[in-house]
Amino acid sequence: MNLSTNCTVRSLKRANNGMRIAIVELPDGTFGEAPAGDGLKKDDQAKLSITVGVQSSRLYPRWLRVERA
């Protein structure tokens, strides 16, 4: 199952392993960090997407990412 919400990219940084991390602002005014997709720039409108799996009748996150809207 995929869940997503709109967000605004506020900044980008690189983790020690080279992965790009996006700091995003969500519609309710809170901030979060997630792996960034290709082509994202500061102040872009984007989507924060979460892939949720089900195992033993429980939900668990499988993938979290910020993608271009």
C-alpha positions in Angstrom: 0.0 0.0 0.0 1.4 3.5 -0.9 0.6 6.6 1.1 1.7 10.1 0.0 1.3 13.7 0.9 2.5 17.0 -0.7 5.5 18.8 0.8 8.0 21.5 0.1 11.7 20.8 -0.1 13.5 23.2 2.3 17.0 22.0 1.9 19.1 19.1 0.6 22.2 17.5 2.2 24.4 14.4 1.7 24.7 11.6 4.2 28.1 10.1 4.9 27.3 7.2 2.6 26.6 9.6 -0.3 22.8 9.4 -0.2 20.9 12.7 -0.8 18.6 13.6 2.1 15.7 16.1 1.7 14.5 18.2 4.6 10.9 18.8 3.8 8.0 20.9 5.3 4.7 19.1 5.5 1.3 20.9 5.0 0.7 21.0 8.8 4.0 23.0 9.2 6.1 20.2 10.6 9.5 19.2 9.2 11.0 15.8 8.3 13.9 14.2 6.6 13.8 11.4 3.9 15.9 10.1 1.0 15.6 12.4 -2.0 14.7 11.4 -5.5 16.6 12.6 -8.6 16.1 16.2 -9.8 14.9 17.7 -6.5 16.0 21.3 -5.7 15.4 23.7 -2.8 11.9 25.1 -2.7 10.4 22.5 -5.1 7.0 21.1 -4.6 7.3 17.4 -4.0 5.6 14.3 -2.6 6.6 12.4 0.5 5.7 8.8 -0.2 5.6 5.8 2.1 5.2 2.2 1.0 3.6 0.2 3.8 3.6 -3.6 4.0 1.4 -6.0 6.0 2.9 -8.9 7.9 1.1 -10.9 10.5 -1.8 -8.5 10.5 0.5 -5.5 11.3 1.5 -2.5 9.2 5.2 -1.7 8.8 7.0 0.9 6.6 9.0 -0.7 3.8 10.1 2.4 1.9 10.2 6.2 2.5 11.2 8.7 -0.2 10.7 12.3 -1.4 9.8 12.5 -5.1 9.1 15.2 -7.6 5.4 16.2 -7.7 
